[in-house]
Amino acid sequence: MQLWVRRLRRWGPGLGIGLALAALGFAFIRGVQPGTIALFLVGSAIALISWLLGLNWQQRSLRSGATAAGTTALILLLLILLNWGAVRWDRRLDLTEAQLNSLAPESQQVVSKLQQPVTLWFFSAQPDPGLQKLVQLYQRQSPQLRFERVDLQQRPDLAERLGVKDEGDLILEQGDRRQFLVNQAVTPLSEARLTTAIANLQQTAATPLYWLQGHGEPTPEALAAANQALSDRGYTVRPLNLASQLATGNADIPNDAALVAIAAPERPLLAAEVASLQRYLDRGGRLLVLAPPTTETGLEPLLQPWGLNLDRRSVIDSSSGAIAGFGPEAPLVDRYGNHPITQAFGNGLSFFPKAGAILIEEKPEIQVDPLLISNDRSWAEADLGDTVGFDPARDLRGPLALAAAASRKTGDQEARIVVFGSSQFLQDGLFNQQLNGDVFLNSVGWLSDRQADALSIRPRQSRDRRLLLTGWRATVVTWLSLVIIPLAGFSGAAWLTWQRRKAI
C-alpha cells in the first residue's frame, strides 16, 4: 500500500493533469461528450489526491486550512446541486392575492390534455415581453405548446401559408388546422382567448351549424370569413331551406343540428317555418338570430314569449360611430353584459353598423341577459332623414341592448337563443376588426355548449390596497411620523444618557 502511495505522490500530479488536458483537447475538437467529461473528472481527481497525499498533515495550520477548504467546497457543492435541481425541476409558488402569475384551473386542464404539438406563431420583428410571459405560463403546464416569433419580411412564404396579412398577427396551428387569434399590436392576447382557441383545436367531432336560407339571406361568399372561422373551430356549416322541405312534408329541423342561425332575411319567414323553429326550441334547440331593424323577419311570435323584442328603430351614436370609421349608424360598444359570452371582453371595442335595439322583458322561468350595451349618448331613431336628432316623443334614449341571450329549461334539456340587432358586422371587411368576430364566435360556442369553461375565464386584476386619507387624518399622520415620534425618540435617548451620567 505504501508503495502505491509513494508512486501516486510521484507520478499522480503529472498523470492527472495530462488526463485533464487531454479531455479538454477532445472537447475542443469533437465537442463536449459524456466520455470527455468523465476523463476530465478522473484526471482532476488523480491530480487532487496526489497533491493532498504530498502534504505534511502534521502541521496544525495545514489541518485548519484543509478544514476551511473542505467546508467551502461542501457549501459550493450544495449550491451547485440546489441550482441544478431548480433548473431540472422548475417549480414556482404564486403568492399574489389574485394569483396574477398563474393560469386559471380551466386553462391548466385544457393545456394538460394536449396530445399533439400546438404552435403559436407571432409575426413581429420585435419581441413582446408580456406575450412571452403569458406563453411561459402555458409551457410550464405542457411542453406541447410551442412559441415561434417570425419576421414577416423574412418569411413571406410562411405568412402566405398561414394567411397572415399584418405585423403583429398571432396564429395558432395544430396539424392542418389553424386559427387566427388577435393582432397583438391592436388587442393584446388574453388567457381566455388563448385557452379557448387551444380547446377549439382539440375538437375532433364536427358540430353541425345550419344557416337558414330561402329569404334573401347573405350568400356564403359574403360571410366567408365567419364560415372559415367556424370551420377552423370544428363546425360543419350547412344550408337549411325549410320552405323547400315543406313541399316534401318534412319541415322539421335536422336532429343533428347543434344550432340554427338566421342572418338578415329580406322576406318574413312563413308561419310553418316559425312553427318548425318553435318545435326545435321545445326539444332543447339552439337558435341564433341576426336581425337588422330595416328587415321584417316574422320571428316576433317566436321571440316575444322569451322576453325578446326586436325594435324597428335604428340605433344612433354620432360620437362613437365616427371613431369606428362609419357614420352615426354604427354604435361603438365597450360595455358588455355579465354573461359567459362577453365577460372576458373587459373594455374591448366592437361596433355594429345598421343596428337595432333588443327590448328585454322579464318572463317567468326564462333567464335573459343583455350582451352588448350602447353608451349613454346613443338613442333609437325612428326617422332616419337628412337631419338626425333625438325626439323624446318618438325616439328611445340609450343605453340600449344591441344583443341579448336567453335560456330556459325544457324537460332535461336547456333551450337557448341569442339575438343580435345587426348582421353587417359578420361581413368579411368587418368580421376580424376589434372584437366583432369574437362576439359572434363566443355566441356560437355558448349556444352549442362548446368550451363553456374556457369562455368563463375572467381577466385577473390586482386589488387596490391604497389607503385614502381625509384631510385631518393626513395631518395627524404627518405630525406623528415627522414630529411627535422623532421627538419622543430623541427625548428618550437624551433622558437615558442623562440618567447614566448621573449614576456615574
C-alpha positions as CSV (number, residue, x, y, z in Angstrom):
1,M,0.0,0.0,0.0
2,Q,2.8,2.4,0.9
3,L,4.4,1.6,-2.4
4,W,1.3,2.7,-4.4
5,V,1.1,5.8,-2.2
6,R,4.7,6.8,-3.0
7,R,4.1,6.2,-6.7
8,L,0.9,8.2,-6.6
9,R,2.7,11.1,-4.9
10,R,5.5,10.9,-7.5
11,W,3.6,10.3,-10.8
12,G,0.0,11.3,-9.9
13,P,0.1,15.1,-10.4
14,G,1.6,14.8,-13.9
15,L,-0.8,11.9,-14.9
16,G,-3.9,13.7,-13.6
17,I,-3.0,17.0,-15.3
18,G,-2.3,15.2,-18.5
19,L,-5.6,13.3,-18.5
20,A,-7.5,16.6,-17.7
21,L,-5.7,18.4,-20.6
22,A,-6.4,15.6,-23.0
23,A,-10.1,15.7,-22.1
24,L,-10.1,19.5,-22.7
25,G,-8.5,18.8,-26.1
26,F,-11.1,16.2,-27.1
27,A,-13.9,18.6,-26.0
28,F,-12.5,21.4,-28.1
29,I,-12.1,19.3,-31.2
30,R,-15.2,17.0,-31.1
31,G,-17.4,18.8,-28.6
32,V,-18.4,18.1,-25.1
33,Q,-19.5,14.5,-24.7
34,P,-20.1,12.2,-21.6
35,G,-16.7,10.5,-22.2
36,T,-14.7,13.7,-22.2
37,I,-16.4,14.9,-19.1
38,A,-15.6,11.6,-17.3
39,L,-12.0,11.7,-18.4
40,F,-11.6,15.3,-17.1
41,L,-13.1,14.4,-13.8
42,V,-10.9,11.3,-13.4
43,G,-7.7,13.3,-14.2
44,S,-8.7,16.1,-11.9
45,A,-9.4,13.6,-9.1
46,I,-6.0,11.9,-9.6
47,A,-4.1,15.3,-9.5
48,L,-6.0,16.4,-6.4
49,I,-5.4,13.2,-4.5
50,S,-1.7,13.2,-5.4
51,W,-1.4,16.8,-4.1
52,L,-3.2,16.0,-0.9
53,L,-1.0,13.0,-0.2
54,G,2.1,15.0,-0.6
55,L,1.2,17.5,2.1
56,N,2.5,17.3,5.6
57,W,-0.6,16.8,7.7
58,Q,1.2,17.1,11.0
59,Q,1.2,20.9,10.7
60,R,-1.7,22.5,12.6
61,S,-2.1,25.4,10.2
62,L,-2.4,22.9,7.3
63,R,-5.2,20.9,9.0
64,S,-7.1,24.2,9.8
65,G,-6.8,25.3,6.2
66,A,-7.9,22.0,4.9
67,T,-10.9,22.0,7.1
68,A,-11.9,25.5,5.9
69,A,-11.3,24.5,2.3
70,G,-13.4,21.3,2.7
71,T,-16.3,23.3,4.3
72,T,-16.1,25.8,1.5
73,A,-16.1,23.0,-1.1
74,L,-19.2,21.4,0.5
75,I,-21.1,24.7,0.5
76,L,-20.2,25.3,-3.1
77,L,-21.3,21.7,-3.9
78,L,-24.6,22.2,-2.1
79,L,-25.2,25.5,-4.0
80,I,-24.5,23.8,-7.3
81,L,-26.8,20.9,-6.5
82,L,-29.6,23.3,-5.5
83,N,-29.2,25.3,-8.7
84,W,-29.2,22.2,-10.8
85,G,-32.3,21.0,-9.1
86,A,-34.1,24.3,-9.6
87,V,-33.3,24.2,-13.3
88,R,-34.2,20.5,-13.6
89,W,-37.5,20.7,-11.6
90,D,-38.9,24.1,-12.2
91,R,-41.5,24.9,-9.5
92,R,-42.9,28.3,-8.7
93,L,-45.1,29.5,-5.9
94,D,-47.5,32.3,-6.7
95,L,-48.0,34.3,-3.5
96,T,-50.0,37.2,-5.2
97,E,-53.5,37.6,-3.8
98,A,-55.3,37.4,-7.2
99,Q,-52.9,34.6,-8.5
100,L,-51.7,37.0,-11.2
101,N,-48.7,34.8,-12.1
102,S,-50.7,31.5,-12.5
103,L,-53.1,30.1,-15.1
104,A,-56.7,29.6,-14.2
105,P,-57.7,26.0,-13.3
106,E,-59.7,25.8,-16.6
107,S,-56.6,26.8,-18.6
108,Q,-54.4,24.2,-16.8
109,Q,-57.0,21.5,-17.5
110,V,-57.1,22.3,-21.2
111,V,-53.4,22.6,-21.7
112,S,-52.6,19.4,-19.7
113,K,-54.7,17.4,-22.1
114,L,-52.6,18.3,-25.2
115,Q,-51.6,15.2,-27.0
116,Q,-50.1,16.8,-30.2
117,P,-47.8,19.8,-30.6
118,V,-49.5,23.2,-30.9
119,T,-47.5,26.1,-32.4
120,L,-48.3,29.8,-31.6
121,W,-46.9,31.9,-34.4
122,F,-46.1,35.5,-33.6
123,F,-45.3,37.6,-36.7
124,S,-43.3,40.5,-35.4
125,A,-39.8,41.8,-35.8
126,Q,-39.7,42.8,-32.1
127,P,-40.3,40.6,-29.1
128,D,-43.2,41.2,-26.8
129,P,-42.3,40.6,-23.1
130,G,-46.0,40.4,-22.0
131,L,-46.8,37.8,-24.6
132,Q,-43.7,35.8,-23.8
133,K,-44.6,35.8,-20.1
134,L,-48.1,34.5,-20.9
135,V,-46.8,31.8,-23.1
136,Q,-44.3,30.6,-20.5
137,L,-47.2,30.0,-18.1
138,Y,-48.7,27.6,-20.6
139,Q,-45.4,25.9,-21.4
140,R,-44.9,25.1,-17.7
141,Q,-48.1,23.1,-17.9
142,S,-47.3,21.3,-21.1
143,P,-44.2,21.1,-23.4
144,Q,-46.6,20.5,-26.4
145,L,-47.2,24.3,-26.7
146,R,-44.5,25.9,-28.9
147,F,-43.9,29.6,-29.5
148,E,-42.3,30.9,-32.6
149,R,-41.6,34.6,-33.4
150,V,-41.2,35.2,-37.1
151,D,-40.2,38.3,-39.0
152,L,-42.9,38.9,-41.6
153,Q,-40.5,40.4,-44.1
154,Q,-38.1,37.4,-43.8
155,R,-40.7,34.6,-44.1
156,P,-43.3,35.7,-46.6
157,D,-43.8,32.1,-47.6
158,L,-44.9,31.1,-44.1
159,A,-47.1,34.2,-43.8
160,E,-48.8,33.3,-47.1
161,R,-49.4,29.7,-45.9
162,L,-50.9,30.8,-42.6
163,G,-52.9,33.7,-44.2
164,V,-51.1,36.4,-42.3
165,K,-51.6,40.0,-43.5
166,D,-50.4,42.4,-40.8
167,E,-47.4,42.8,-38.5
168,G,-48.4,41.6,-35.0
169,D,-50.8,38.8,-36.1
170,L,-51.0,35.7,-33.9
171,I,-51.8,32.4,-35.4
172,L,-52.4,29.1,-33.5
173,E,-51.7,26.0,-35.6
174,Q,-52.0,22.2,-34.9
175,G,-51.5,19.9,-37.8
176,D,-53.5,21.1,-40.8
177,R,-55.8,23.2,-38.6
178,R,-55.1,26.8,-37.8
179,Q,-56.9,29.7,-36.1
180,F,-56.3,33.5,-36.1
181,L,-56.2,34.8,-32.6
182,V,-55.6,38.6,-32.5
183,N,-53.3,41.3,-33.7
184,Q,-51.0,41.8,-30.7
185,A,-50.4,45.4,-31.6
186,V,-54.2,46.2,-31.5
187,T,-55.6,43.8,-28.9
188,P,-53.1,42.0,-26.5
189,L,-53.7,38.3,-26.3
190,S,-55.6,37.3,-23.2
191,E,-55.6,34.0,-21.3
192,A,-59.3,33.4,-22.0
193,R,-58.8,33.8,-25.8
194,L,-55.7,31.6,-26.0
195,T,-57.3,28.8,-23.8
196,T,-60.5,28.9,-25.9
197,A,-58.5,28.7,-29.1
198,I,-56.4,25.7,-27.9
199,A,-59.6,23.9,-26.8
200,N,-61.3,24.6,-30.1
201,L,-58.4,23.0,-32.0
202,Q,-58.8,19.8,-29.9
203,Q,-62.4,19.3,-31.2
204,T,-62.4,16.1,-33.3
205,A,-66.1,15.6,-33.8
206,A,-67.7,18.0,-36.2
207,T,-70.5,20.2,-34.9
208,P,-73.3,20.9,-37.5
209,L,-74.4,24.5,-37.8
210,Y,-77.3,25.3,-40.2
211,W,-77.7,28.6,-41.9
212,L,-81.3,29.2,-42.8
213,Q,-81.8,30.0,-46.5
214,G,-84.6,31.0,-48.8
215,H,-85.5,34.5,-47.6
216,G,-82.8,36.6,-49.2
217,E,-80.1,35.9,-46.6
218,P,-76.5,36.9,-47.3
219,T,-74.7,34.5,-49.6
220,P,-72.0,32.2,-48.2
221,E,-69.4,34.3,-50.1
222,A,-70.4,37.4,-48.1
223,L,-69.8,35.5,-44.9
224,A,-66.6,33.7,-46.0
225,A,-64.5,35.0,-43.0
226,A,-67.2,33.9,-40.5
227,N,-67.6,30.5,-42.1
228,Q,-63.9,29.9,-42.3
229,A,-63.6,30.8,-38.6
230,L,-66.3,28.3,-37.8
231,S,-64.7,25.6,-39.9
232,D,-61.3,26.2,-38.1
233,R,-63.1,25.6,-34.8
234,G,-64.6,22.2,-35.9
235,Y,-68.1,23.3,-37.1
236,T,-69.6,21.9,-40.2
237,V,-71.5,24.7,-41.9
238,R,-74.6,23.6,-43.8
239,P,-77.5,25.4,-45.6
240,L,-81.1,24.8,-44.5
241,N,-84.1,25.6,-46.6
242,L,-87.2,24.9,-44.6
243,A,-89.5,26.3,-47.3
244,S,-88.3,23.7,-49.8
245,Q,-88.7,21.0,-47.3
246,L,-92.4,22.0,-46.8
247,A,-93.1,20.6,-50.3
248,T,-91.9,17.2,-49.2
249,G,-93.9,17.2,-46.0
250,N,-90.7,17.4,-43.8
251,A,-90.4,20.9,-42.3
252,D,-88.5,19.8,-39.1
253,I,-85.0,20.9,-38.1
254,P,-82.5,18.1,-38.6
255,N,-81.8,16.1,-35.4
256,D,-78.1,16.6,-35.6
257,A,-78.3,20.4,-35.7
258,A,-76.2,21.9,-32.9
259,L,-77.8,25.3,-33.7
260,V,-79.7,27.1,-36.4
261,A,-78.6,30.6,-37.5
262,I,-80.8,33.2,-39.2
263,A,-78.9,36.2,-40.7
264,A,-80.8,39.2,-42.1
265,P,-83.7,37.7,-44.0
266,E,-85.1,40.2,-46.6
267,R,-88.5,38.5,-46.5
268,P,-90.5,37.3,-43.5
269,L,-90.4,33.6,-42.6
270,L,-93.5,31.5,-43.3
271,A,-95.7,30.6,-40.4
272,A,-94.9,26.9,-41.0
273,E,-91.2,27.7,-40.7
274,V,-91.7,29.6,-37.5
275,A,-93.7,26.6,-36.1
276,S,-90.8,24.3,-37.1
277,L,-88.3,26.5,-35.2
278,Q,-90.7,26.5,-32.2
279,R,-90.8,22.7,-32.1
280,Y,-87.0,22.7,-32.4
281,L,-86.7,25.0,-29.3
282,D,-89.3,23.0,-27.4
283,R,-87.0,20.0,-27.6
284,G,-84.0,22.0,-26.3
285,G,-82.7,23.5,-29.6
286,R,-80.4,26.5,-30.0
287,L,-81.2,29.5,-32.2
288,L,-79.0,32.4,-33.4
289,V,-80.9,35.4,-34.9
290,L,-79.2,38.4,-36.6
291,A,-82.0,40.8,-37.5
292,P,-81.3,44.4,-38.6
293,P,-84.1,46.9,-37.8
294,T,-84.8,47.5,-41.5
295,T,-86.0,43.9,-42.2
296,E,-89.2,42.2,-41.3
297,T,-88.3,38.7,-40.1
298,G,-91.7,37.3,-39.0
299,L,-90.0,35.9,-35.9
300,E,-91.9,38.1,-33.4
301,P,-94.3,35.3,-32.3
302,L,-91.3,33.1,-31.6
303,L,-89.1,35.6,-29.7
304,Q,-91.7,37.6,-27.7
305,P,-92.5,34.7,-25.3
306,W,-88.8,34.6,-24.5
307,G,-88.9,38.3,-23.5
308,L,-87.0,39.4,-26.6
309,N,-88.5,42.2,-28.8
310,L,-86.9,43.5,-32.0
311,D,-87.1,47.3,-32.1
312,R,-87.6,48.6,-35.6
313,R,-85.8,51.9,-34.9
314,S,-82.1,52.3,-35.8
315,V,-79.6,53.0,-33.0
316,I,-77.7,56.2,-33.5
317,D,-74.4,57.1,-31.8
318,S,-72.8,60.1,-33.6
319,S,-69.7,60.3,-31.3
320,S,-68.5,56.7,-31.2
321,G,-69.7,55.8,-34.7
322,A,-67.3,58.4,-36.2
323,I,-64.4,56.8,-34.2
324,A,-65.1,53.5,-35.7
325,G,-64.8,55.0,-39.2
326,F,-68.5,54.8,-40.0
327,G,-71.4,57.1,-39.8
328,P,-73.7,57.6,-36.7
329,E,-75.5,54.3,-37.6
330,A,-72.5,52.2,-36.3
331,P,-72.6,52.4,-32.5
332,L,-69.3,51.6,-30.8
333,V,-69.6,49.2,-27.8
334,D,-67.2,49.0,-24.9
335,R,-69.8,47.9,-22.3
336,Y,-70.8,44.2,-22.1
337,G,-73.3,42.2,-20.0
338,N,-72.3,39.8,-17.3
339,H,-72.6,36.6,-19.4
340,P,-70.2,33.8,-20.4
341,I,-70.2,35.1,-23.9
342,T,-68.9,38.5,-23.1
343,Q,-67.5,38.5,-19.6
344,A,-63.9,38.1,-20.8
345,F,-64.0,41.1,-23.1
346,G,-63.3,43.7,-20.4
347,N,-63.4,47.2,-22.0
348,G,-62.6,45.9,-25.5
349,L,-64.2,47.5,-28.5
350,S,-66.7,46.2,-31.0
351,F,-69.0,48.0,-33.4
352,F,-72.3,47.1,-35.2
353,P,-73.4,49.0,-38.3
354,K,-77.1,49.3,-39.0
355,A,-78.1,48.0,-35.6
356,G,-81.4,47.9,-33.8
357,A,-82.2,47.6,-30.1
358,I,-83.3,44.5,-28.4
359,L,-86.0,45.3,-25.8
360,I,-85.9,42.9,-22.9
361,E,-88.9,41.9,-20.9
362,E,-88.8,39.7,-17.8
363,K,-90.5,36.4,-18.3
364,P,-91.1,33.6,-15.7
365,E,-88.6,30.7,-15.8
366,I,-86.6,32.4,-18.6
367,Q,-83.1,33.9,-18.0
368,V,-82.5,36.9,-20.3
369,D,-79.2,38.9,-20.2
370,P,-78.1,41.8,-22.4
371,L,-74.8,41.2,-24.2
372,L,-73.9,44.4,-26.0
373,I,-74.8,47.8,-24.4
374,S,-74.5,51.1,-26.2
375,N,-73.3,54.2,-24.4
376,D,-75.4,56.9,-22.7
377,R,-75.2,59.2,-25.8
378,S,-77.0,56.8,-28.1
379,W,-80.7,56.5,-28.9
380,A,-83.1,54.6,-31.1
381,E,-84.0,56.9,-34.0
382,A,-87.5,56.5,-35.5
383,D,-86.9,58.7,-38.6
384,L,-83.6,58.5,-40.5
385,G,-83.9,61.7,-42.5
386,D,-81.4,64.2,-43.7
387,T,-81.1,65.6,-40.2
388,V,-80.9,63.2,-37.2
389,G,-81.7,64.3,-33.7
390,F,-83.3,62.9,-30.6
391,D,-87.0,63.3,-30.4
392,P,-88.4,62.4,-26.9
393,A,-91.8,61.7,-28.3
394,R,-90.7,59.1,-30.9
395,D,-87.2,58.0,-30.1
396,L,-85.8,55.9,-27.2
397,R,-82.9,57.2,-25.1
398,G,-79.9,54.9,-24.5
399,P,-78.1,53.0,-23.2
400,L,-79.7,50.2,-25.3
401,A,-79.1,46.5,-25.6
402,L,-77.9,45.6,-29.1
403,A,-77.8,41.9,-28.4
404,A,-79.3,39.6,-25.8
405,A,-79.1,35.9,-24.7
406,A,-81.9,33.9,-23.2
407,S,-82.2,30.4,-21.9
408,R,-84.9,28.2,-20.3
409,K,-85.3,24.6,-19.1
410,T,-87.2,22.3,-21.4
411,G,-87.5,18.9,-19.7
412,D,-84.0,17.6,-19.3
413,Q,-82.6,20.0,-22.0
414,E,-81.9,23.7,-22.0
415,A,-83.1,25.7,-24.9
416,R,-81.1,28.8,-25.8
417,I,-81.5,31.9,-28.0
418,V,-79.0,34.7,-28.9
419,V,-80.4,37.7,-30.8
420,F,-78.4,40.5,-32.4
421,G,-79.9,43.7,-33.8
422,S,-77.3,43.8,-36.5
423,S,-75.8,41.4,-39.1
424,Q,-73.3,43.6,-41.1
425,F,-70.6,43.0,-38.5
426,L,-70.3,39.5,-39.9
427,Q,-69.2,40.7,-43.4
428,D,-65.7,39.9,-44.4
429,G,-64.4,43.5,-44.1
430,L,-65.6,43.8,-40.5
431,F,-65.5,40.4,-39.0
432,N,-61.8,40.4,-38.0
433,Q,-61.9,44.0,-36.7
434,Q,-61.7,44.6,-32.9
435,L,-64.0,42.1,-31.1
436,N,-66.6,41.7,-33.8
437,G,-65.7,38.1,-34.7
438,D,-65.2,37.2,-31.0
439,V,-68.7,38.3,-30.1
440,F,-70.1,36.0,-32.9
441,L,-67.9,33.0,-32.2
442,N,-68.4,33.1,-28.4
443,S,-72.2,33.3,-29.1
444,V,-71.9,30.2,-31.3
445,G,-69.8,28.5,-28.7
446,W,-72.3,29.2,-25.9
447,L,-75.2,28.1,-28.0
448,S,-73.6,24.8,-28.9
449,D,-72.1,24.1,-25.4
450,R,-68.6,24.4,-26.8
451,Q,-65.9,25.4,-24.2
452,A,-68.1,26.8,-21.6
453,D,-65.3,26.5,-19.0
454,A,-62.8,28.4,-21.2
455,L,-65.3,31.2,-22.0
456,S,-65.8,31.8,-18.3
457,I,-62.2,32.7,-17.6
458,R,-62.2,36.3,-16.3
459,P,-59.1,38.6,-16.6
460,R,-57.3,38.8,-13.2
461,Q,-56.6,42.2,-11.7
462,S,-54.7,43.1,-8.6
463,R,-56.8,44.7,-5.9
464,D,-56.3,48.3,-5.0
465,R,-55.0,48.3,-1.4
466,R,-54.2,52.0,-1.3
467,L,-55.2,53.8,1.9
468,L,-57.1,57.0,1.2
469,L,-56.9,59.6,4.0
470,T,-59.1,62.6,4.6
471,G,-57.6,66.0,5.3
472,W,-57.4,65.8,9.1
473,R,-56.3,62.2,9.1
474,A,-53.4,63.1,6.8
475,T,-52.4,65.9,9.1
476,V,-52.4,63.6,12.1
477,V,-50.2,61.0,10.3
478,T,-47.8,63.8,9.2
479,W,-47.4,65.1,12.7
480,L,-47.0,61.7,14.2
481,S,-44.4,60.5,11.6
482,L,-42.4,63.7,11.2
483,V,-42.6,65.4,14.6
484,I,-44.1,63.6,17.5
485,I,-42.4,60.1,17.2
486,P,-38.9,61.5,16.3
487,L,-39.1,64.0,19.2
488,A,-40.2,61.2,21.5
489,G,-37.2,59.1,20.4
490,F,-34.7,61.9,20.8
491,S,-36.1,62.8,24.2
492,G,-36.0,59.3,25.4
493,A,-32.4,58.9,24.3
494,A,-31.4,62.2,26.0
495,W,-33.1,61.2,29.2
496,L,-31.3,57.7,29.2
497,T,-28.0,59.4,28.6
498,W,-28.6,61.9,31.5
499,Q,-29.5,59.1,33.8
500,R,-26.3,57.1,33.0
501,R,-24.1,60.2,33.6
502,K,-26.0,60.9,36.9
503,A,-25.4,57.3,38.0
504,I,-21.6,57.7,37.3
